Amino acid sequence: MTANHDRQLLSVLLVGVFAFVGSGSYAADPLPSWNDTATKAAIIDFVERVTREGSAGFVPPAERIATFDNDGTLWSEQPMYFQLAFAFDRVKAMAPQHPEWKDQQPFKGVLESDTKAVLAGGKKSLLEIVAATHSGMTSEDFERIVADWISTAKHPQTGRLYKDMVYQPMLELLAYLRANGFKTFIVSGGGIEFMRPWTEATYGIPPEQVVGSSVKTRFELRDGKPVIVRLPEIDFIDDKEGKPVGINSHVGRRPIFAAGNSDGDWQMLQYATIGRSPSFALIVHHTDDQREWAYDRDSHIGQLDQALDDATRQGWTVVDMKQDWKRIYPAQ
């Protein structure tokens, strides 16, 4: 059985599960991992309002577009973005073919597990690492590498697989929206081809509904086989002002529901809501330092400052993870 067939089978099973969640035993409570707070009530009120035919707020199914950031919104992101952990692991795996790296920053810092030295180089160093570890191969090869990593790599602090550090309440929200005619998209600053190999099995979101940052690519025939080759050049950064641009390019409709957790999502939230009714913006505020992490304005990862201030002015809904969520992750 091929890996593609496995993914298709998983997708079919997930659709059945999500449909069950949306219409079966959870019918009385579509969001069972959410506490009965004003946040949960606001979500349910919005969904009922836009799906009630004949109501003033009714939105046709074709226009029910929901966009979700990934890092810090659908899964954890501390103490570093998980894709960066992937890149670091790739540096270590590729090091035997690059003996010069042991004396060359930022690779030297990665090989010595000196994250401080790596980050001291700023964005330039991180882009250099991404260029070295995410290019020079076909898209098929990269997909296989990512799939192998995501199935085995574990978070150094929690001991969980990275792919198991998704938020159970957000999985329920995705399922609830889809059960009510919404089409759900990921719109992330993370790499589009880093996410596509696993988002369908994890979130029920297929590859064509993933919007992310990308490297440049080109078409080639290799031994008579058509391939897409990944180049060591950034093509598009799907962050901040780039998110509305990415949505316009990939989705073609403005969302009426958008969820994020940081200032990197601020413009997407504005794009979905300002001057539009009905619409809904959700900010996941990391307030639980016991079950996850607590951070916002001063964080080096997932900084939430301007968007948090804007939430009150714009009437956006802010999730207090500590107060609003009964649980953080799915049961292991």
N, C-alpha and C positions, 0 to 999 in steps of 0.2 A: 504494500500500500504506500503510495507516494505521500510526501509531506503536504503537498497541495490538497490531496484527497482528505488527509487528516484534518486540515484546517477547515475544509468545506463541511466535513462531518461535525466538527466542533461547532461551527457556525449554526448548522441546522439544529443541533441539540440546544444551543444557547437561546436561539429564537424561541424554541418550545418552552424553555425554562422561563424566559422573560415574559412570554405570553401568559404562563401560569401565574407568575408573580403579579402581573397586571390585572388578571381577571379571575383568578382562582381563590385559594385560601386567604390571600391578602386583600381581597376585594374591599373589606371593611377598613383596612389600614394599608394603603399603598406604600407607605414609607415606615415600615416597622422598626427600623433602627434609628429613627428620628424621635426625639422626645416631643411631647405634645406642647410645643411652644408656639409663639407668634410666628416664628420662621417657617415651621412646617405648615401652619394654617395659611400663611401667605402664598406658599407654593401651590397648595391644593386649591385655594380660591382662584388663583390665576389660571390654572389648568382647566378647572371647571368652567370658568368664565369664557375662555377662548374656544372651548369645544362644545358649548351649549348652543345648538342651532336655534336661530331666531332671536338670540340675545344681541344686545348692542355691541358686545365685545367679541362676537363670534369671528374666528379666523379660519378660513378654508384650510383643509389639510395640507395642500401644496405650499402654503405660506408658513406652516408651522416648523420653522427652522430653529434649532437650538445648537449653540456653539459652546464648547467647553475647552478651556485651557487644560493641559495635562499635568505638568509638574506643579505640585502643591495644591491642585484642584481635584484631580482624580486619583493621584497617588502621592506618596511623600516625596520630599526633595532635599532633605537634610542628611548629613552635613554638606553634601554637594549634590548637584543634579546627577541623576542616575546615569544619564548618557555620558557624563564626564567620567564616572566610575568605569563605564564600558571602555572609554577611550584609554584610560590608564591601564586597564587590563590588556588592551590591545598592544600598548607600548611594550609591556612586559613579555607578551607572547611573541612579538616581532623582534625583540632585542637581539636574539642570536644572529639575525640577518643584518643587524646594524650595530656592529661593535663600537662605532664612533659615538653612539648615544651615551655611553657610560661617562663621557667627559663633556657632553654637550647639553646645556640647558635649553629647553625645559625638560628634556627627556631624562637627564641625570637625576633631577628631582623626583620624577615619577619612579624611576628604578630604585631609588633610595627611600621611597615612601616619604619624601619630604614635601608635603603638599604646600607648605608655606613658601618654599623656594619656587615651586611651580607657579603659584598664584602671584608671586612678586613680579612676574613678567607681564601681568595683566592680560588684556584681551589678545594681544599679539601672541603670547605664549600659548594660550588656549587654542587659538586658530591654527597655530603651527602643529599642535598635537592632533587636532581634528583633521588637518590636511594630510598628515602622515598616516593616520589610522583609518580614515574613512574614504580613501581614494585609491586609485591604481588597481582597481578590480572591477568586475562587472557587477551590475545591480543584483544579479542572481547570486553571485558569490557573497556579496555583502549581506543579502537577506539570510543566507545560510549561517554566516558568522553571527549575526544578531540573534537568530533563532536559537543557536546553540548556547549563546551566552545567557539569554533571558531565561532559559530553561534550567540553568544550573547556578547562576551567580547569586550570592547572598549578601545581604546588607551586613557590614561589619559590627554594627551595634545591636541590631534586633535578632540577627541570625535567621531572619526570614528571607525567602527568595524575594528579589526586588519585585517580581510580578505579583507577589502575594501582599505587597504593601499598598494595595489599592484600598480606597475608602468604601466600606460597605454601604454607608448611607448614600454615596454618590452612585454606586452601582444600582441601587434601588431607584434613585431619581432618574437615571438614564432609562431604566426599564419602564418606569411610570410614564415618562414622556412618550416613549415609543408606543406604549399601549394606548395612548391617547392621540395617535396620529402624527406625532412629531418625528422629524428626521434629525438625527443627532450627528454632530460633527465634532471632531477634535481640531482645535486651532491652537497650535503650540509653537513656542520658540524652539522646541526640540527638532531634531532632524526628521523629515518626513519619512525617509526610508529606514530610519532607526525604529520608528513607531509602527509602520505598516505590517511588519511580520507578525506582530502579536496583539494588536488592538482588537481584532475581531474576536479572538478567543477570550480575551480578558474583559473587554467592554461591550462586545456585540456591535462594534463599529467597524465596518469593512474598510479595506485600504483606500477605496475611492472617496471615502468620507473623512479622510485625514488630511489636514492642511498643516504644513510645517516648513521649517527652514530647509534649504536644499543646496547641494553643490552643483556645479555645472556638469553636464554629461554630454556624450556624443554617441552616435550610432556607428557600429562597425560590423563587418562580417569577419568572423574568426573561424577558419576552417569550414567556411560555408554556412556557419551558424550566425544568425542575427543576434547581436548583444548590445546592451547599453553600458558604456564604460564611464565610470565615475572619475572626474578630474579633480585635481587639488586646488580648486578655485570655488569660492563661495558664489552662489547664484542669487539667493534670496534669503533674507533674515525675516522670519515671521514673528516679530516681536514689536510691542508698542505700536507705532504708527503702521507698521507692516501688517498687523493682524487684520484691520479692515481691508487693506489692499489684497491680502491673501484670500479673505472671504469673498471679495468681489470677483477675484480671478478664478477661484476653484468652485465656489458655491453658486454664485450668480444671483443670490437673493440675500437681502439683509435679514439677520436673525431677529426673532421676536423674544428669544430667551438666550441669555449669555451668562456664563459662569466663569469666574477667575479667582485669583487669590493674591495678585500682586499688581504693582504699578505697570508691569509689562502687559497687563490685560486692560488697563484703564481705557485706552482708545477703543478697544473692542466693546466694552460695556457702554461707552458713549455712543458708538455706532449703532448698537442694538436698541437704544432706548430714547435718546434725546430727540424730541419732536415727534415721537411715535407712541401711539396708544391703540391697543394694549401692548405692553412690552414688560419684560422682567429681567432685572440684572441681579445676580447672586455673587457675593464675595465670600469665599471661605477664609475665615479669620482663624489663624492658628493660635489658640489660647490654652491648649492642654499640654502642659509640660510633663505630665505623668504618663499619659497613654501615647503621646507623640512628641511634638516640640511646641514651644510657645515663642513666637517671634512676629515682628511686623516692621516698624519704622526703621530700625537700625540694623536689620539683618543684611548680611552680605549675599544671602540667597533668598529669593522671594520677597524682596522689600515691599512692604505695603504701607504707603504714606499718603501720596496724593489721592489715590483712588479711595482710600478710607475716609479722607476728608470730604471727598466729593459724594460719598454714599448718602450722607444726610441731605445734602442739597438736591440730589437727584432722586431721592426716594428709593434707593437701591436696598436690597435685603442683604444683611450681613449675618453669616452663619458664625455663631460662637461655638466652636467645636466642643469645648468643655461642657457647655450648657445644652446645646441643641442635639448632640449625638449620643445615643445610648452606647454605641460601640464605634471603634475606629476601623479596624480591619476585619475581613471575613475570618471565620473560625479556621484554624489551621487544620 
